[in-house]
């Protein structure tokens, strides 16, 4: 059973770009690899509304970000 693709390329692309700018390229690489989204590292999604990712994949990015930089740091970054 496959999950429904309900998350847009724009959403995942924004996470990709933001993580690179805020946490750095190495952290972004670790987060996307641990989220089983290494393909995004090789070819970031197009800037469009096409839904090519699942909610589970998007949540995995958030989960791995929290694991890597911690909840406190994540809250501070989101307040900027």
N, CA, C and O atoms as a GROMACS GRO file, in nm:
protein
  320
    1UNK      N    1   0.086  -0.118   0.000
    1UNK     CA    2   0.000   0.000   0.000
    1UNK      C    3   0.090   0.124   0.000
    1UNK      O    4   0.179   0.137   0.084
    2UNK      N    5   0.066   0.214  -0.094
    2UNK     CA    6   0.147   0.335  -0.103
    2UNK      C    7   0.069   0.453  -0.046
    2UNK      O    8  -0.054   0.458  -0.050
    3UNK      N    9   0.144   0.546   0.007
    3UNK     CA   10   0.081   0.666   0.062
    3UNK      C   11   0.046   0.762  -0.050
    3UNK      O   12   0.112   0.766  -0.154
    4UNK      N   13  -0.058   0.837  -0.028
    4UNK     CA   14  -0.103   0.935  -0.127
    4UNK      C   15  -0.004   1.051  -0.134
    4UNK      O   16   0.042   1.101  -0.032
    5UNK      N   17   0.027   1.092  -0.256
    5UNK     CA   18   0.114   1.207  -0.278
    5UNK      C   19   0.029   1.332  -0.257
    5UNK      O   20  -0.050   1.370  -0.344
    6UNK      N   21   0.046   1.396  -0.141
    6UNK     CA   22  -0.038   1.511  -0.108
    6UNK      C   23   0.042   1.635  -0.071
    6UNK      O   24  -0.016   1.737  -0.033
    7UNK      N   25   0.175   1.626  -0.081
    7UNK     CA   26   0.262   1.738  -0.043
    7UNK      C   27   0.329   1.791  -0.170
    7UNK      O   28   0.384   1.715  -0.249
    8UNK      N   29   0.322   1.923  -0.186
    8UNK     CA   30   0.372   1.984  -0.309
    8UNK      C   31   0.524   1.991  -0.315
    8UNK      O   32   0.593   1.991  -0.213
    9UNK      N   33   0.573   1.998  -0.438
    9UNK     CA   34   0.716   2.019  -0.462
    9UNK      C   35   0.763   2.146  -0.393
    9UNK      O   36   0.874   2.152  -0.340
   10UNK      N   37   0.679   2.249  -0.395
   10UNK     CA   38   0.716   2.376  -0.331
   10UNK      C   39   0.743   2.359  -0.183
   10UNK      O   40   0.835   2.420  -0.129
   11UNK      N   41   0.665   2.279  -0.118
   11UNK     CA   42   0.682   2.257   0.025
   11UNK      C   43   0.815   2.189   0.055
   11UNK      O   44   0.889   2.233   0.144
   12UNK      N   45   0.846   2.082  -0.016
   12UNK     CA   46   0.970   2.009   0.006
   12UNK      C   47   1.088   2.094  -0.041
   12UNK      O   48   1.194   2.093   0.022
   13UNK      N   49   1.072   2.165  -0.151
   13UNK     CA   50   1.177   2.253  -0.200
   13UNK      C   51   1.210   2.364  -0.101
   13UNK      O   52   1.326   2.400  -0.084
   14UNK      N   53   1.108   2.417  -0.036
   14UNK     CA   54   1.129   2.520   0.066
   14UNK      C   55   1.207   2.464   0.184
   14UNK      O   56   1.296   2.531   0.237
   15UNK      N   57   1.173   2.344   0.226
   15UNK     CA   58   1.247   2.280   0.335
   15UNK      C   59   1.392   2.259   0.294
   15UNK      O   60   1.483   2.281   0.374
   16UNK      N   61   1.413   2.216   0.172
   16UNK     CA   62   1.548   2.192   0.119
   16UNK      C   63   1.630   2.321   0.123
   16UNK      O   64   1.743   2.322   0.174
   17UNK      N   65   1.575   2.427   0.069
   17UNK     CA   66   1.647   2.555   0.063
   17UNK      C   67   1.669   2.614   0.203
   17UNK      O   68   1.778   2.661   0.234
   18UNK      N   69   1.567   2.610   0.285
   18UNK     CA   70   1.576   2.667   0.420
   18UNK      C   71   1.680   2.596   0.504
   18UNK      O   72   1.760   2.660   0.573
   19UNK      N   73   1.680   2.464   0.500
   19UNK     CA   74   1.778   2.389   0.578
   19UNK      C   75   1.920   2.421   0.533
   19UNK      O   76   2.010   2.429   0.616
   20UNK      N   77   1.938   2.438   0.403
   20UNK     CA   78   2.071   2.473   0.353
   20UNK      C   79   2.116   2.609   0.403
   20UNK      O   80   2.232   2.626   0.441
   21UNK      N   81   2.025   2.705   0.403
   21UNK     CA   82   2.059   2.841   0.445
   21UNK      C   83   2.078   2.851   0.597
   21UNK      O   84   2.169   2.919   0.644
   22UNK      N   85   1.994   2.784   0.672
   22UNK     CA   86   1.995   2.800   0.817
   22UNK      C   87   2.092   2.703   0.885
   22UNK      O   88   2.170   2.742   0.971
   23UNK      N   89   2.086   2.577   0.846
   23UNK     CA   90   2.166   2.475   0.915
   23UNK      C   91   2.293   2.438   0.840
   23UNK      O   92   2.384   2.378   0.898
   24UNK      N   93   2.300   2.472   0.712
   24UNK     CA   94   2.418   2.440   0.633
   24UNK      C   95   2.398   2.317   0.544
   24UNK      O   96   2.308   2.236   0.567
   25UNK      N   97   2.484   2.306   0.444
   25UNK     CA   98   2.471   2.197   0.347
   25UNK      C   99   2.490   2.059   0.408
   25UNK      O  100   2.420   1.965   0.373
   26UNK      N  101   2.585   2.048   0.501
   26UNK     CA  102   2.610   1.917   0.563
   26UNK      C  103   2.491   1.870   0.645
   26UNK      O  104   2.453   1.753   0.638
   27UNK      N  105   2.433   1.960   0.723
   27UNK     CA  106   2.316   1.924   0.803
   27UNK      C  107   2.199   1.887   0.712
   27UNK      O  108   2.129   1.789   0.737
   28UNK      N  109   2.180   1.965   0.606
   28UNK     CA  110   2.072   1.934   0.512
   28UNK      C  111   2.091   1.795   0.454
   28UNK      O  112   1.996   1.718   0.442
   29UNK      N  113   2.214   1.763   0.417
   29UNK     CA  114   2.243   1.631   0.359
   29UNK      C  115   2.208   1.520   0.457
   29UNK      O  116   2.146   1.421   0.419
   30UNK      N  117   2.248   1.536   0.581
   30UNK     CA  118   2.218   1.436   0.684
   30UNK      C  119   2.068   1.419   0.702
   30UNK      O  120   2.018   1.307   0.709
   31UNK      N  121   1.997   1.530   0.711
   31UNK     CA  122   1.852   1.527   0.733
   31UNK      C  123   1.780   1.457   0.618
   31UNK      O  124   1.695   1.372   0.642
   32UNK      N  125   1.813   1.492   0.495
   32UNK     CA  126   1.745   1.431   0.381
   32UNK      C  127   1.784   1.284   0.363
   32UNK      O  128   1.700   1.203   0.323
   33UNK      N  129   1.908   1.249   0.392
   33UNK     CA  130   1.947   1.108   0.384
   33UNK      C  131   1.875   1.026   0.490
   33UNK      O  132   1.825   0.917   0.461
   34UNK      N  133   1.868   1.078   0.612
   34UNK     CA  134   1.800   1.007   0.720
   34UNK      C  135   1.648   1.001   0.698
   34UNK      O  136   1.580   0.917   0.758
   35UNK      N  137   1.597   1.089   0.614
   35UNK     CA  138   1.454   1.090   0.582
   35UNK      C  139   1.424   1.002   0.460
   35UNK      O  140   1.311   0.998   0.412
   36UNK      N  141   1.525   0.931   0.413
   36UNK     CA  142   1.512   0.849   0.292
   36UNK      C  143   1.470   0.931   0.170
   36UNK      O  144   1.394   0.885   0.085
   37UNK      N  145   1.522   1.054   0.164
   37UNK     CA  146   1.493   1.144   0.052
   37UNK      C  147   1.622   1.190  -0.015
   37UNK      O  148   1.634   1.306  -0.053
   38UNK      N  149   1.719   1.099  -0.030
   38UNK     CA  150   1.846   1.136  -0.093
   38UNK      C  151   1.826   1.185  -0.235
   38UNK      O  152   1.907   1.264  -0.285
   39UNK      N  153   1.721   1.141  -0.301
   39UNK     CA  154   1.694   1.185  -0.437
   39UNK      C  155   1.675   1.336  -0.446
   39UNK      O  156   1.707   1.396  -0.548
   40UNK      N  157   1.624   1.395  -0.340
   40UNK     CA  158   1.605   1.541  -0.338
   40UNK      C  159   1.741   1.611  -0.338
   40UNK      O  160   1.754   1.720  -0.394
   41UNK      N  161   1.841   1.550  -0.276
   41UNK     CA  162   1.975   1.608  -0.274
   41UNK      C  163   2.034   1.609  -0.414
   41UNK      O  164   2.102   1.704  -0.453
   42UNK      N  165   2.008   1.504  -0.489
   42UNK     CA  166   2.061   1.492  -0.625
   42UNK      C  167   1.985   1.581  -0.723
   42UNK      O  168   2.043   1.635  -0.817
   43UNK      N  169   1.857   1.594  -0.701
   43UNK     CA  170   1.773   1.672  -0.792
   43UNK      C  171   1.659   1.737  -0.713
   43UNK      O  172   1.551   1.679  -0.700
   44UNK      N  173   1.683   1.858  -0.660
   44UNK     CA  174   1.578   1.926  -0.582
   44UNK      C  175   1.450   1.941  -0.665
   44UNK      O  176   1.456   1.955  -0.787
   45UNK      N  177   1.335   1.937  -0.599
   45UNK     CA  178   1.208   1.945  -0.672
   45UNK      C  179   1.189   2.080  -0.742
   45UNK      O  180   1.241   2.183  -0.699
   46UNK      N  181   1.115   2.074  -0.850
   46UNK     CA  182   1.082   2.196  -0.925
   46UNK      C  183   0.995   2.287  -0.837
   46UNK      O  184   0.927   2.240  -0.746
   47UNK      N  185   0.999   2.415  -0.866
   47UNK     CA  186   0.918   2.512  -0.791
   47UNK      C  187   0.779   2.516  -0.852
   47UNK      O  188   0.746   2.605  -0.931
   48UNK      N  189   0.698   2.418  -0.815
   48UNK     CA  190   0.560   2.414  -0.863
   48UNK      C  191   0.472   2.348  -0.757
   48UNK      O  192   0.520   2.298  -0.656
   49UNK      N  193   0.343   2.349  -0.783
   49UNK     CA  194   0.246   2.297  -0.687
   49UNK      C  195   0.216   2.149  -0.707
   49UNK      O  196   0.130   2.093  -0.639
   50UNK      N  197   0.285   2.085  -0.800
   50UNK     CA  198   0.262   1.943  -0.825
   50UNK      C  199   0.291   1.863  -0.698
   50UNK      O  200   0.393   1.884  -0.633
   51UNK      N  201   0.203   1.773  -0.665
   51UNK     CA  202   0.215   1.695  -0.541
   51UNK      C  203   0.289   1.565  -0.570
   51UNK      O  204   0.232   1.470  -0.624
   52UNK      N  205   0.417   1.562  -0.532
   52UNK     CA  206   0.500   1.446  -0.559
   52UNK      C  207   0.559   1.383  -0.433
   52UNK      O  208   0.646   1.296  -0.441
   53UNK      N  209   0.513   1.427  -0.316
   53UNK     CA  210   0.564   1.375  -0.189
   53UNK      C  211   0.448   1.341  -0.097
   53UNK      O  212   0.337   1.391  -0.113
   54UNK      N  213   0.477   1.255   0.000
   54UNK     CA  214   0.373   1.214   0.095
   54UNK      C  215   0.386   1.293   0.226
   54UNK      O  216   0.490   1.353   0.254
   55UNK      N  217   0.279   1.290   0.304
   55UNK     CA  218   0.284   1.352   0.437
   55UNK      C  219   0.392   1.286   0.522
   55UNK      O  220   0.461   1.354   0.598
   56UNK      N  221   0.406   1.156   0.510
   56UNK     CA  222   0.506   1.082   0.586
   56UNK      C  223   0.647   1.132   0.553
   56UNK      O  224   0.730   1.147   0.643
   57UNK      N  225   0.674   1.158   0.427
   57UNK     CA  226   0.806   1.210   0.387
   57UNK      C  227   0.830   1.349   0.444
   57UNK      O  228   0.939   1.379   0.492
   58UNK      N  229   0.728   1.434   0.439
   58UNK     CA  230   0.742   1.568   0.493
   58UNK      C  231   0.764   1.564   0.645
   58UNK      O  232   0.850   1.635   0.696
   59UNK      N  233   0.689   1.485   0.714
   59UNK     CA  234   0.702   1.472   0.858
   59UNK      C  235   0.841   1.418   0.894
   59UNK      O  236   0.899   1.458   0.995
   60UNK      N  237   0.892   1.330   0.812
   60UNK     CA  238   1.025   1.274   0.835
   60UNK      C  239   1.132   1.383   0.832
   60UNK      O  240   1.228   1.377   0.909
   61UNK      N  241   1.117   1.480   0.744
   61UNK     CA  242   1.212   1.592   0.739
   61UNK      C  243   1.209   1.668   0.871
   61UNK      O  244   1.314   1.700   0.927
   62UNK      N  245   1.090   1.698   0.922
   62UNK     CA  246   1.077   1.769   1.049
   62UNK      C  247   1.136   1.688   1.164
   62UNK      O  248   1.208   1.741   1.248
   63UNK      N  249   1.106   1.558   1.166
   63UNK     CA  250   1.155   1.470   1.272
   63UNK      C  251   1.308   1.466   1.272
   63UNK      O  252   1.370   1.478   1.377
   64UNK      N  253   1.366   1.447   1.156
   64UNK     CA  254   1.512   1.439   1.147
   64UNK      C  255   1.578   1.573   1.179
   64UNK      O  256   1.688   1.576   1.234
   65UNK      N  257   1.513   1.683   1.146
   65UNK     CA  258   1.565   1.816   1.179
   65UNK      C  259   1.568   1.832   1.330
   65UNK      O  260   1.667   1.881   1.387
   66UNK      N  261   1.461   1.792   1.396
   66UNK     CA  262   1.456   1.803   1.542
   66UNK      C  263   1.561   1.715   1.607
   66UNK      O  264   1.623   1.756   1.705
   67UNK      N  265   1.582   1.596   1.553
   67UNK     CA  266   1.684   1.506   1.608
   67UNK      C  267   1.823   1.569   1.596
   67UNK      O  268   1.904   1.560   1.688
   68UNK      N  269   1.850   1.631   1.482
   68UNK     CA  270   1.983   1.681   1.456
   68UNK      C  271   2.013   1.810   1.532
   68UNK      O  272   2.119   1.822   1.594
   69UNK      N  273   1.923   1.906   1.527
   69UNK     CA  274   1.955   2.035   1.587
   69UNK      C  275   1.882   2.061   1.718
   69UNK      O  276   1.908   2.160   1.786
   70UNK      N  277   1.793   1.973   1.753
   70UNK     CA  278   1.727   1.984   1.883
   70UNK      C  279   1.605   2.073   1.881
   70UNK      O  280   1.593   2.165   1.800
   71UNK      N  281   1.517   2.044   1.970
   71UNK     CA  282   1.390   2.115   1.978
   71UNK      C  283   1.409   2.262   2.014
   71UNK      O  284   1.341   2.347   1.956
   72UNK      N  285   1.497   2.293   2.106
   72UNK     CA  286   1.518   2.432   2.148
   72UNK      C  287   1.572   2.515   2.032
   72UNK      O  288   1.523   2.625   2.006
   73UNK      N  289   1.673   2.463   1.965
   73UNK     CA  290   1.732   2.535   1.852
   73UNK      C  291   1.630   2.552   1.741
   73UNK      O  292   1.626   2.657   1.676
   74UNK      N  293   1.548   2.451   1.718
   74UNK     CA  294   1.446   2.460   1.614
   74UNK      C  295   1.346   2.570   1.646
   74UNK      O  296   1.305   2.645   1.557
   75UNK      N  297   1.306   2.580   1.774
   75UNK     CA  298   1.214   2.686   1.813
   75UNK      C  299   1.276   2.823   1.792
   75UNK      O  300   1.210   2.915   1.744
   76UNK      N  301   1.402   2.837   1.828
   76UNK     CA  302   1.472   2.965   1.810
   76UNK      C  303   1.482   3.003   1.663
   76UNK      O  304   1.464   3.119   1.628
   77UNK      N  305   1.510   2.905   1.578
   77UNK     CA  306   1.520   2.932   1.434
   77UNK      C  307   1.385   2.974   1.377
   77UNK      O  308   1.378   3.061   1.290
   78UNK      N  309   1.278   2.912   1.425
   78UNK     CA  310   1.145   2.945   1.372
   78UNK      C  311   1.097   3.082   1.418
   78UNK      O  312   1.008   3.140   1.356
   79UNK      N  313   1.155   3.134   1.525
   79UNK     CA  314   1.117   3.267   1.575
   79UNK      C  315   1.187   3.381   1.501
   79UNK      O  316   1.152   3.498   1.520
   80UNK      N  317   1.282   3.349   1.418
   80UNK     CA  318   1.357   3.453   1.345
   80UNK      C  319   1.271   3.523   1.244
   80UNK      O  320   1.318   3.613   1.175
   0.00000   0.00000   0.00000
